[in-house]
Amino acid sequence: MNRELYDLMTKILSEVDSVKSHIEEAKQENGVNLQATERIIDRLKIIAQEADDELNDTLIRIEENFDIEQAKSRRTIHD
């Protein structure tokens, strides 16, 4: 589970670095125009949605693993 969270954080950081680079390039090209700003906003929305989806999936897996461990524990106690 920790590996999944690490991979998720790495992916998010990579995407943020890409957005940062894009903003820096736009600034160097005489400022950020409306079209560039819209692209940045759209990309950030996608990143946020992907991160939210991954986090939800991870939390569901954690809950499922917890339920499995509880069931194992109950079986061990009752055996």
VOBA-52707 format. One record per atom (N, C-alpha, C): residue number from 1; residue in one letter; x, y, z. Coordinates in nm, 3 decimals. Each point is the difference from the previous one (the first is absolute). Layout:
REM residues N
k:NUM; r:A; X:X; Y:Y; Z:Z $
...
//
This chain:
REM residues 79
k:1; r:M; X:0.082; Y:-0.119; Z:0.000 $
k:1; r:M; X:-0.082; Y:0.119; Z:0.000 $
k:1; r:M; X:0.087; Y:0.126; Z:0.000 $
k:2; r:N; X:0.108; Y:-0.002; Z:0.077 $
k:2; r:N; X:0.089; Y:0.115; Z:0.003 $
k:2; r:N; X:0.060; Y:0.027; Z:-0.138 $
k:3; r:R; X:0.028; Y:-0.106; Z:-0.073 $
k:3; r:R; X:0.055; Y:0.016; Z:-0.135 $
k:3; r:R; X:-0.099; Y:0.073; Z:-0.091 $
k:4; r:E; X:-0.127; Y:-0.036; Z:0.011 $
k:4; r:E; X:-0.102; Y:0.066; Z:-0.081 $
k:4; r:E; X:-0.008; Y:0.149; Z:0.033 $
k:5; r:L; X:0.005; Y:0.033; Z:0.126 $
k:5; r:L; X:-0.005; Y:0.141; Z:0.040 $
k:5; r:L; X:0.124; Y:0.074; Z:-0.049 $
k:6; r:Y; X:0.116; Y:-0.066; Z:0.008 $
k:6; r:Y; X:0.123; Y:0.061; Z:-0.050 $
k:6; r:Y; X:-0.010; Y:0.025; Z:-0.151 $
k:7; r:D; X:-0.048; Y:-0.100; Z:-0.072 $
k:7; r:D; X:-0.015; Y:0.016; Z:-0.145 $
k:7; r:D; X:-0.098; Y:0.112; Z:-0.034 $
k:8; r:L; X:-0.108; Y:0.008; Z:0.075 $
k:8; r:L; X:-0.097; Y:0.107; Z:-0.022 $
k:8; r:L; X:0.062; Y:0.136; Z:0.025 $
k:9; r:M; X:0.073; Y:0.014; Z:0.109 $
k:9; r:M; X:0.064; Y:0.128; Z:0.030 $
k:9; r:M; X:0.102; Y:0.035; Z:-0.107 $
k:10; r:T; X:0.076; Y:-0.097; Z:-0.046 $
k:10; r:T; X:0.098; Y:0.024; Z:-0.106 $
k:10; r:T; X:-0.069; Y:0.047; Z:-0.127 $
k:11; r:K; X:-0.111; Y:-0.062; Z:-0.034 $
k:11; r:K; X:-0.074; Y:0.040; Z:-0.120 $
k:11; r:K; X:-0.052; Y:0.143; Z:0.013 $
k:12; r:I; X:-0.056; Y:0.032; Z:0.115 $
k:12; r:I; X:-0.052; Y:0.135; Z:0.023 $
k:12; r:I; X:0.113; Y:0.102; Z:-0.009 $
k:13; r:L; X:0.112; Y:-0.029; Z:0.064 $
k:13; r:L; X:0.113; Y:0.094; Z:-0.005 $
k:13; r:L; X:0.051; Y:0.019; Z:-0.141 $
k:14; r:S; X:0.003; Y:-0.107; Z:-0.077 $
k:14; r:S; X:0.044; Y:0.010; Z:-0.139 $
k:14; r:S; X:-0.094; Y:0.090; Z:-0.080 $
k:15; r:E; X:-0.129; Y:-0.018; Z:0.020 $
k:15; r:E; X:-0.098; Y:0.083; Z:-0.071 $
k:15; r:E; X:0.011; Y:0.146; Z:0.043 $
k:16; r:V; X:0.019; Y:0.023; Z:0.128 $
k:16; r:V; X:0.015; Y:0.137; Z:0.049 $
k:16; r:V; X:0.124; Y:0.064; Z:-0.061 $
k:17; r:D; X:0.109; Y:-0.076; Z:-0.008 $
k:17; r:D; X:0.122; Y:0.052; Z:-0.064 $
k:17; r:D; X:-0.025; Y:0.035; Z:-0.146 $
k:18; r:S; X:-0.077; Y:-0.082; Z:-0.069 $
k:18; r:S; X:-0.033; Y:0.029; Z:-0.140 $
k:18; r:S; X:-0.079; Y:0.129; Z:-0.012 $
k:19; r:V; X:-0.096; Y:0.019; Z:0.089 $
k:19; r:V; X:-0.080; Y:0.123; Z:-0.002 $
k:19; r:V; X:0.089; Y:0.120; Z:0.031 $
k:20; r:K; X:0.086; Y:-0.016; Z:0.098 $
k:20; r:K; X:0.093; Y:0.108; Z:0.036 $
k:20; r:K; X:0.087; Y:0.038; Z:-0.119 $
k:21; r:S; X:0.053; Y:-0.098; Z:-0.069 $
k:21; r:S; X:0.083; Y:0.027; Z:-0.117 $
k:21; r:S; X:-0.080; Y:0.072; Z:-0.107 $
k:22; r:H; X:-0.123; Y:-0.042; Z:-0.020 $
k:22; r:H; X:-0.086; Y:0.064; Z:-0.100 $
k:22; r:H; X:-0.024; Y:0.147; Z:0.036 $
k:23; r:I; X:-0.026; Y:0.026; Z:0.126 $
k:23; r:I; X:-0.022; Y:0.139; Z:0.045 $
k:23; r:I; X:0.125; Y:0.083; Z:-0.022 $
k:24; r:E; X:0.116; Y:-0.057; Z:0.034 $
k:24; r:E; X:0.125; Y:0.074; Z:-0.018 $
k:24; r:E; X:0.025; Y:0.031; Z:-0.147 $
k:25; r:E; X:-0.027; Y:-0.097; Z:-0.088 $
k:25; r:E; X:0.015; Y:0.023; Z:-0.144 $
k:25; r:E; X:-0.093; Y:0.111; Z:-0.048 $
k:26; r:A; X:-0.123; Y:-0.004; Z:0.047 $
k:26; r:A; X:-0.098; Y:0.101; Z:-0.040 $
k:26; r:A; X:0.042; Y:0.139; Z:0.046 $
k:27; r:K; X:0.055; Y:0.008; Z:0.120 $
k:27; r:K; X:0.047; Y:0.129; Z:0.051 $
k:27; r:K; X:0.114; Y:0.054; Z:-0.085 $
k:28; r:Q; X:0.089; Y:-0.089; Z:-0.042 $
k:28; r:Q; X:0.114; Y:0.043; Z:-0.080 $
k:28; r:Q; X:-0.044; Y:0.047; Z:-0.138 $
k:29; r:E; X:-0.112; Y:-0.047; Z:-0.045 $
k:29; r:E; X:-0.052; Y:0.039; Z:-0.132 $
k:29; r:E; X:-0.096; Y:0.118; Z:0.015 $
k:30; r:N; X:0.044; Y:0.104; Z:0.067 $
k:30; r:N; X:-0.077; Y:0.124; Z:0.018 $
k:30; r:N; X:-0.126; Y:-0.017; Z:0.082 $
k:31; r:G; X:0.006; Y:-0.079; Z:0.101 $
k:31; r:G; X:-0.114; Y:-0.012; Z:0.091 $
k:31; r:G; X:-0.093; Y:-0.114; Z:-0.035 $
k:32; r:V; X:-0.086; Y:-0.029; Z:0.092 $
k:32; r:V; X:-0.096; Y:-0.108; Z:-0.017 $
k:32; r:V; X:-0.126; Y:0.057; Z:-0.064 $
k:33; r:N; X:-0.040; Y:-0.055; Z:-0.113 $
k:33; r:N; X:-0.122; Y:0.047; Z:-0.065 $
k:33; r:N; X:-0.121; Y:-0.081; Z:0.047 $
k:34; r:L; X:-0.117; Y:0.039; Z:-0.043 $
k:34; r:L; X:-0.123; Y:-0.065; Z:0.044 $
k:34; r:L; X:-0.004; Y:-0.147; Z:-0.040 $
k:35; r:Q; X:0.042; Y:-0.031; Z:-0.119 $
k:35; r:Q; X:-0.002; Y:-0.139; Z:-0.047 $
k:35; r:Q; X:0.092; Y:-0.087; Z:0.085 $
k:36; r:A; X:0.119; Y:0.050; Z:0.031 $
k:36; r:A; X:0.093; Y:-0.075; Z:0.084 $
k:36; r:A; X:-0.057; Y:-0.020; Z:0.140 $
k:37; r:T; X:-0.062; Y:0.103; Z:0.051 $
k:37; r:T; X:-0.060; Y:-0.009; Z:0.133 $
k:37; r:T; X:-0.110; Y:-0.106; Z:0.002 $
k:38; r:E; X:-0.083; Y:-0.004; Z:-0.104 $
k:38; r:E; X:-0.106; Y:-0.101; Z:-0.008 $
k:38; r:E; X:0.058; Y:-0.140; Z:-0.006 $
k:39; r:R; X:0.109; Y:-0.018; Z:-0.075 $
k:39; r:R; X:0.064; Y:-0.132; Z:-0.007 $
k:39; r:R; X:0.053; Y:-0.041; Z:0.138 $
k:40; r:I; X:0.060; Y:0.095; Z:0.070 $
k:40; r:I; X:0.053; Y:-0.029; Z:0.133 $
k:40; r:I; X:-0.113; Y:-0.041; Z:0.094 $
k:41; r:I; X:-0.108; Y:0.074; Z:-0.002 $
k:41; r:I; X:-0.113; Y:-0.030; Z:0.087 $
k:41; r:I; X:-0.059; Y:-0.137; Z:-0.034 $
k:42; r:D; X:-0.017; Y:-0.030; Z:-0.128 $
k:42; r:D; X:-0.053; Y:-0.130; Z:-0.041 $
k:42; r:D; X:0.091; Y:-0.113; Z:0.045 $
k:43; r:R; X:0.129; Y:0.020; Z:-0.015 $
k:43; r:R; X:0.096; Y:-0.105; Z:0.039 $
k:43; r:R; X:-0.003; Y:-0.022; Z:0.151 $
k:44; r:L; X:-0.008; Y:0.109; Z:0.075 $
k:44; r:L; X:-0.006; Y:-0.013; Z:0.146 $
k:44; r:L; X:-0.129; Y:-0.071; Z:0.044 $
k:45; r:K; X:-0.110; Y:0.026; Z:-0.069 $
k:45; r:K; X:-0.125; Y:-0.070; Z:0.031 $
k:45; r:K; X:0.015; Y:-0.150; Z:-0.023 $
k:46; r:I; X:0.064; Y:-0.036; Z:-0.109 $
k:46; r:I; X:0.022; Y:-0.142; Z:-0.032 $
k:46; r:I; X:0.089; Y:-0.064; Z:0.106 $
k:47; r:I; X:0.108; Y:0.069; Z:0.037 $
k:47; r:I; X:0.091; Y:-0.053; Z:0.102 $
k:47; r:I; X:-0.074; Y:-0.021; Z:0.131 $
k:48; r:A; X:-0.079; Y:0.099; Z:0.039 $
k:48; r:A; X:-0.074; Y:-0.010; Z:0.125 $
k:48; r:A; X:-0.099; Y:-0.116; Z:-0.004 $
k:49; r:Q; X:-0.069; Y:-0.018; Z:-0.111 $
k:49; r:Q; X:-0.097; Y:-0.109; Z:-0.012 $
k:49; r:Q; X:0.069; Y:-0.135; Z:0.004 $
k:50; r:E; X:0.113; Y:-0.013; Z:-0.070 $
k:50; r:E; X:0.074; Y:-0.127; Z:0.001 $
k:50; r:E; X:0.050; Y:-0.032; Z:0.140 $
k:51; r:A; X:0.053; Y:0.101; Z:0.068 $
k:51; r:A; X:0.049; Y:-0.022; Z:0.136 $
k:51; r:A; X:-0.115; Y:-0.039; Z:0.093 $
k:52; r:D; X:-0.114; Y:0.064; Z:-0.015 $
k:52; r:D; X:-0.117; Y:-0.031; Z:0.082 $
k:52; r:D; X:-0.047; Y:-0.143; Z:-0.027 $
k:53; r:D; X:-0.004; Y:-0.039; Z:-0.126 $
k:53; r:D; X:-0.041; Y:-0.137; Z:-0.035 $
k:53; r:D; X:0.097; Y:-0.102; Z:0.059 $
k:54; r:E; X:0.129; Y:0.026; Z:-0.012 $
k:54; r:E; X:0.100; Y:-0.092; Z:0.054 $
k:54; r:E; X:-0.011; Y:-0.009; Z:0.152 $
k:55; r:L; X:-0.019; Y:0.113; Z:0.064 $
k:55; r:L; X:-0.013; Y:0.000; Z:0.145 $
k:55; r:L; X:-0.123; Y:-0.079; Z:0.043 $
k:56; r:N; X:-0.112; Y:0.020; Z:-0.068 $
k:56; r:N; X:-0.121; Y:-0.077; Z:0.032 $
k:56; r:N; X:0.022; Y:-0.149; Z:-0.018 $
k:57; r:D; X:0.064; Y:-0.039; Z:-0.109 $
k:57; r:D; X:0.030; Y:-0.142; Z:-0.023 $
k:57; r:D; X:0.089; Y:-0.056; Z:0.109 $
k:58; r:T; X:0.101; Y:0.077; Z:0.040 $
k:58; r:T; X:0.092; Y:-0.043; Z:0.104 $
k:58; r:T; X:-0.073; Y:-0.016; Z:0.133 $
k:59; r:L; X:-0.085; Y:0.096; Z:0.033 $
k:59; r:L; X:-0.076; Y:-0.009; Z:0.126 $
k:59; r:L; X:-0.093; Y:-0.120; Z:0.000 $
k:60; r:I; X:-0.060; Y:-0.030; Z:-0.114 $
k:60; r:I; X:-0.087; Y:-0.117; Z:-0.009 $
k:60; r:I; X:0.081; Y:-0.128; Z:0.022 $
k:61; r:R; X:0.119; Y:-0.008; Z:-0.060 $
k:61; r:R; X:0.085; Y:-0.118; Z:0.019 $
k:61; r:R; X:0.044; Y:-0.013; Z:0.145 $
k:62; r:I; X:0.032; Y:0.112; Z:0.064 $
k:62; r:I; X:0.039; Y:-0.003; Z:0.141 $
k:62; r:I; X:-0.115; Y:-0.054; Z:0.084 $
k:63; r:E; X:-0.120; Y:0.049; Z:-0.027 $
k:63; r:E; X:-0.118; Y:-0.046; Z:0.075 $
k:63; r:E; X:-0.025; Y:-0.149; Z:-0.024 $
k:64; r:E; X:0.013; Y:-0.044; Z:-0.125 $
k:64; r:E; X:-0.019; Y:-0.143; Z:-0.030 $
k:64; r:E; X:0.104; Y:-0.085; Z:0.072 $
k:65; r:N; X:0.126; Y:0.044; Z:0.000 $
k:65; r:N; X:0.105; Y:-0.074; Z:0.069 $
k:65; r:N; X:-0.026; Y:-0.004; Z:0.150 $
k:66; r:F; X:-0.048; Y:0.110; Z:0.055 $
k:66; r:F; X:-0.032; Y:0.005; Z:0.142 $
k:66; r:F; X:-0.112; Y:-0.100; Z:0.032 $
k:67; r:D; X:-0.103; Y:-0.003; Z:-0.084 $
k:67; r:D; X:-0.111; Y:-0.094; Z:0.020 $
k:67; r:D; X:0.049; Y:-0.144; Z:-0.007 $
k:68; r:I; X:0.089; Y:-0.030; Z:-0.094 $
k:68; r:I; X:0.055; Y:-0.135; Z:-0.013 $
k:68; r:I; X:0.078; Y:-0.038; Z:0.125 $
k:69; r:E; X:0.082; Y:0.092; Z:0.048 $
k:69; r:E; X:0.079; Y:-0.027; Z:0.121 $
k:69; r:E; X:-0.090; Y:-0.020; Z:0.121 $
k:70; r:Q; X:-0.106; Y:0.077; Z:0.010 $
k:70; r:Q; X:-0.094; Y:-0.018; Z:0.112 $
k:70; r:Q; X:-0.066; Y:-0.136; Z:-0.008 $
k:71; r:A; X:-0.039; Y:-0.042; Z:-0.119 $
k:71; r:A; X:-0.063; Y:-0.130; Z:-0.018 $
k:71; r:A; X:0.097; Y:-0.112; Z:0.038 $
k:72; r:K; X:0.125; Y:0.013; Z:-0.040 $
k:72; r:K; X:0.102; Y:-0.100; Z:0.036 $
k:72; r:K; X:0.016; Y:-0.005; Z:0.152 $
k:73; r:S; X:0.003; Y:0.116; Z:0.061 $
k:73; r:S; X:0.017; Y:0.009; Z:0.144 $
k:73; r:S; X:-0.116; Y:-0.067; Z:0.073 $
k:74; r:R; X:-0.122; Y:0.023; Z:-0.047 $
k:74; r:R; X:-0.118; Y:-0.061; Z:0.061 $
k:74; r:R; X:0.003; Y:-0.152; Z:-0.014 $
k:75; r:R; X:0.044; Y:-0.049; Z:-0.117 $
k:75; r:R; X:0.009; Y:-0.144; Z:-0.022 $
k:75; r:R; X:0.103; Y:-0.062; Z:0.093 $
k:76; r:T; X:0.112; Y:0.069; Z:0.019 $
k:76; r:T; X:0.107; Y:-0.051; Z:0.086 $
k:76; r:T; X:-0.048; Y:-0.007; Z:0.144 $
k:77; r:I; X:-0.074; Y:0.101; Z:0.043 $
k:77; r:I; X:-0.050; Y:0.004; Z:0.137 $
k:77; r:I; X:-0.103; Y:-0.110; Z:0.023 $
k:78; r:H; X:-0.086; Y:-0.025; Z:-0.098 $
k:78; r:H; X:-0.108; Y:-0.098; Z:0.016 $
k:78; r:H; X:0.047; Y:-0.143; Z:-0.025 $
k:79; r:D; X:0.117; Y:-0.019; Z:-0.058 $
k:79; r:D; X:0.050; Y:-0.137; Z:-0.029 $
k:79; r:D; X:0.061; Y:-0.064; Z:0.119 $
//
